[in-house]
Amino acid sequence: MSSFEVEQLLFEAMECNMYKIPPVQNAAGHKASEWQDKMIWTGICKVIAKGNVATVKLLEADGSVFAQCPIQSGANAPKSIIPVIDSSRYFVLRIEDQGRHAHIGIGFKDRDEAFDFKVAITDHKRQETRSESQPVYTGPKQDLGLKEGAKIVVNLGGKVKAAEKKNKPTTGLAPPPSRVLPPPGAIRPPAQSVPTPTPTPTPAPVQQVQQPRPAPQQQVNLFQIGRASCRERV
């Protein structure tokens, strides 16, 4: 069976402008303000990935390719996409055609489209770096299928453990001896009587004896006693 790779659409803008740009004037980078009035084409911009390779394609309305920019990676690879230093909606592309290359400028009408374009390029480069860092197995092909007569054992948790515990042979101390009954006709020892506990007598309730109240004392009128003594003296 032949191997094939599926194309993945990473970005699409239905309106993209192409500009003819002059050579860069300084080391700072390109400025969109120097070539915004030199538009030479308008069409569709797509970013398509196929495996680890992504390409920026500028398409006509009928779907034919007008120009394309392969996104190259690596330390020694030339920069394929260069953002300008004075705007977030414009970029410089390194387009290639049959071994020849040239730099052109592109611009988007909406800032959100320009942001999505930049994010799509960044995510692809990050994914490509992650794929290159992963080791690739180059050994012989392994047969992971089941052999003839092989079985798959599925551990069902508590059920398997309970079955193993049930079938496990018992080891260790012997079971305790069972009670031996006497033969028929044998004299049985008298049954031991269990002493009946003596009930504790309940104390009788204490009756409270009411003591007689003392008779009320008569009050002595000192004034009358004084008058009586005076009469006796007279």
VEXDREN-2710 file (C-alpha; in Angstrom, 1 decimal):
% VEXDREN-2710
k/r/px/py/pz
1/MET/0.0/0.0/0.0
2/SER/1.4/3.4/-1.1
3/SER/1.8/6.1/1.6
4/PHE/0.2/9.5/1.0
5/GLU/0.0/12.8/2.9
6/VAL/-3.1/14.9/3.4
7/GLU/-3.1/18.6/2.7
8/GLN/-4.2/20.8/5.6
9/LEU/-5.5/24.3/5.3
10/LEU/-4.0/26.5/8.0
11/PHE/-5.1/29.9/6.8
12/GLU/-7.3/31.5/4.1
13/ALA/-8.0/35.1/3.2
14/MET/-10.2/36.0/0.2
15/GLU/-8.6/39.4/-0.4
16/CYS/-4.9/39.8/-0.4
17/ASN/-2.9/42.6/-2.2
18/MET/0.6/42.1/-3.7
19/TYR/3.1/44.9/-3.9
20/LYS/6.3/45.5/-5.8
21/ILE/8.9/46.5/-3.2
22/PRO/12.3/48.3/-3.6
23/PRO/15.5/46.9/-2.1
24/VAL/15.7/47.3/1.7
25/GLN/17.3/50.6/2.6
26/ASN/18.7/49.9/6.1
27/ALA/19.4/47.0/8.4
28/ALA/16.2/47.7/10.5
29/GLY/14.0/46.1/7.8
30/HIS/11.3/46.8/5.3
31/LYS/8.8/49.6/5.6
32/ALA/5.3/49.3/4.1
33/SER/5.0/53.0/3.8
34/GLU/7.6/53.0/1.0
35/TRP/5.6/50.7/-1.4
36/GLN/1.9/50.9/-0.4
37/ASP/1.2/52.8/-3.7
38/LYS/2.8/50.1/-5.9
39/MET/0.1/47.3/-5.8
40/ILE/0.4/44.9/-8.7
41/TRP/-2.1/42.1/-7.9
42/THR/-5.2/41.2/-5.8
43/GLY/-6.3/37.6/-5.1
44/ILE/-6.7/34.8/-2.5
45/CYS/-4.0/33.9/0.0
46/LYS/-3.8/30.4/1.5
47/VAL/-1.4/28.6/3.8
48/ILE/-1.4/24.9/3.1
49/ALA/0.6/22.2/5.0
50/LYS/1.4/18.8/3.6
51/GLY/3.3/16.7/6.1
52/ASN/6.0/18.9/7.7
53/VAL/6.1/21.3/4.7
54/ALA/3.9/24.4/4.5
55/THR/3.5/26.8/1.6
56/VAL/1.9/30.3/1.2
57/LYS/0.0/30.2/-2.1
58/LEU/-1.4/33.3/-3.8
59/LEU/-4.3/32.1/-6.0
60/GLU/-6.4/33.6/-8.8
61/ALA/-10.2/33.6/-8.5
62/ASP/-10.3/30.3/-10.5
63/GLY/-7.9/28.6/-8.1
64/SER/-4.8/28.7/-10.3
65/VAL/-1.5/29.5/-8.6
66/PHE/-0.1/33.0/-9.2
67/ALA/2.8/32.8/-6.9
68/GLN/3.9/30.6/-3.9
69/CYS/6.3/30.9/-1.0
70/PRO/7.6/27.7/0.6
71/ILE/8.2/28.1/4.3
72/GLN/11.7/27.0/5.0
73/SER/13.1/26.2/8.4
74/GLY/16.5/25.5/9.8
75/ALA/19.5/27.6/11.0
76/ASN/20.9/28.2/7.5
77/ALA/17.6/28.5/5.7
78/PRO/16.7/31.9/4.2
79/LYS/13.8/33.8/5.8
80/SER/10.6/33.0/3.9
81/ILE/8.3/35.5/5.6
82/ILE/9.5/38.9/7.0
83/PRO/7.2/41.3/8.9
84/VAL/7.6/45.0/8.2
85/ILE/8.7/47.4/10.9
86/ASP/5.9/50.0/10.5
87/SER/2.7/48.0/10.2
88/SER/1.1/44.7/11.4
89/ARG/-0.9/44.2/8.2
90/TYR/2.0/43.9/5.8
91/PHE/4.7/41.2/5.2
92/VAL/7.5/40.5/2.7
93/LEU/7.5/37.0/1.0
94/ARG/10.3/35.2/-0.7
95/ILE/8.5/33.6/-3.6
96/GLU/10.2/30.9/-5.7
97/ASP/9.6/29.7/-9.3
98/GLN/11.8/27.1/-11.0
99/GLY/14.9/27.7/-9.0
100/ARG/14.5/31.5/-9.1
101/HIS/13.3/33.7/-6.2
102/ALA/12.2/37.3/-5.6
103/HIS/10.8/39.3/-2.7
104/ILE/7.4/40.8/-2.9
105/GLY/5.1/42.5/-0.4
106/ILE/1.6/41.4/0.6
107/GLY/-1.0/43.2/2.7
108/PHE/-4.3/42.3/4.3
109/LYS/-7.3/44.6/4.6
110/ASP/-8.2/43.5/8.1
111/ARG/-5.8/43.4/11.0
112/ASP/-7.5/40.2/12.3
113/GLU/-6.6/38.4/9.1
114/ALA/-3.0/39.6/9.4
115/PHE/-2.9/38.3/12.9
116/ASP/-4.3/34.9/12.0
117/PHE/-1.8/34.6/9.1
118/LYS/1.1/35.2/11.5
119/VAL/-0.3/32.7/14.1
120/ALA/-0.7/30.0/11.4
121/ILE/3.0/30.4/10.4
122/THR/4.2/30.4/14.0
123/ASP/2.1/27.3/14.9
124/HIS/3.4/25.4/11.9
125/LYS/7.1/26.1/12.8
126/ARG/6.5/25.1/16.4
127/GLN/4.9/21.8/15.3
128/GLU/7.7/21.1/12.8
129/THR/10.3/21.7/15.5
130/ARG/8.5/19.3/17.9
131/SER/8.3/16.6/15.2
132/GLU/12.1/16.9/14.4
133/SER/13.0/16.6/18.1
134/GLN/11.1/13.3/18.5
135/PRO/13.2/10.2/17.8
136/VAL/12.2/8.1/14.9
137/TYR/12.3/4.3/15.2
138/THR/14.4/2.8/12.4
139/GLY/14.6/-0.8/13.7
140/PRO/13.0/-3.9/12.3
141/LYS/9.2/-4.0/12.0
142/GLN/7.6/-5.7/15.0
143/ASP/4.7/-8.1/14.7
144/LEU/2.3/-7.0/17.5
145/GLY/-0.5/-9.5/16.6
146/LEU/-1.6/-12.4/18.7
147/LYS/0.1/-15.7/18.1
148/GLU/-2.0/-18.8/17.3
149/GLY/-3.6/-20.1/20.5
150/ALA/-2.6/-17.1/22.5
151/LYS/-5.1/-15.7/25.0
152/ILE/-5.7/-12.3/26.5
153/VAL/-6.2/-12.2/30.3
154/VAL/-8.3/-9.3/31.5
155/ASN/-8.1/-8.3/35.1
156/LEU/-11.5/-7.6/36.4
157/GLY/-10.4/-6.1/39.7
158/GLY/-12.1/-7.6/42.8
159/LYS/-13.6/-10.6/41.0
160/VAL/-10.2/-12.0/40.1
161/LYS/-8.7/-11.4/43.5
162/ALA/-11.7/-13.1/45.2
163/ALA/-11.3/-16.2/42.9
164/GLU/-7.6/-16.4/43.7
165/LYS/-8.3/-16.2/47.4
166/LYS/-10.9/-18.9/47.2
167/ASN/-8.6/-21.3/45.2
168/LYS/-5.5/-20.6/47.3
169/PRO/-4.5/-23.6/49.5
170/THR/-4.7/-23.1/53.2
171/THR/-1.4/-23.2/55.1
172/GLY/-0.4/-22.5/58.7
173/LEU/-2.0/-23.6/61.9
174/ALA/-4.4/-26.6/62.0
175/PRO/-8.1/-25.9/62.7
176/PRO/-9.2/-26.2/66.4
177/PRO/-10.4/-29.7/67.5
178/SER/-14.1/-30.3/67.5
179/ARG/-16.1/-31.3/70.6
180/VAL/-16.1/-35.1/71.2
181/LEU/-19.5/-36.5/72.4
182/PRO/-19.4/-39.4/75.0
183/PRO/-20.5/-42.9/73.8
184/PRO/-24.0/-44.0/74.6
185/GLY/-24.5/-45.5/78.1
186/ALA/-21.6/-43.7/79.6
187/ILE/-22.0/-42.1/83.0
188/ARG/-22.2/-38.4/82.6
189/PRO/-20.7/-36.2/85.2
190/PRO/-23.3/-34.4/87.3
191/ALA/-24.1/-31.0/86.0
192/GLN/-22.6/-28.3/88.0
193/SER/-25.2/-26.1/89.7
194/VAL/-24.8/-22.5/89.1
195/PRO/-25.3/-20.5/92.4
196/THR/-28.3/-18.2/92.3
197/PRO/-27.3/-14.7/93.3
198/THR/-28.9/-13.6/96.6
199/PRO/-31.0/-10.6/96.0
200/THR/-29.9/-7.5/97.9
201/PRO/-32.6/-6.4/100.4
202/THR/-34.0/-3.0/99.6
203/PRO/-33.8/-0.7/102.6
204/ALA/-37.2/0.5/104.0
205/PRO/-38.0/4.1/103.4
206/VAL/-37.2/6.3/106.4
207/GLN/-40.3/8.0/107.9
208/GLN/-39.9/11.5/108.9
209/VAL/-41.3/12.1/112.4
210/GLN/-42.8/15.5/112.9
211/GLN/-41.8/17.1/116.2
212/PRO/-44.5/19.0/118.1
213/ARG/-44.2/22.7/117.8
214/PRO/-43.5/24.7/121.0
215/ALA/-46.4/26.6/122.5
216/PRO/-46.2/30.3/121.7
217/GLN/-44.8/32.3/124.6
218/GLN/-47.0/34.9/126.2
219/GLN/-45.8/38.4/125.8
220/VAL/-45.3/40.3/129.1
221/ASN/-46.4/43.9/129.2
222/LEU/-43.7/45.7/131.2
223/PHE/-45.9/48.8/131.5
224/GLN/-48.6/46.8/133.4
225/ILE/-46.0/45.2/135.8
226/GLY/-44.7/48.7/136.6
227/ARG/-48.2/50.0/137.5
228/ALA/-48.9/47.0/139.7
229/SER/-45.7/47.4/141.7
230/CYS/-46.5/51.0/142.3
231/ARG/-49.9/50.2/143.7
232/GLU/-48.3/47.7/146.2
233/ARG/-46.0/50.4/147.4
234/VAL/-48.9/52.8/148.0
END
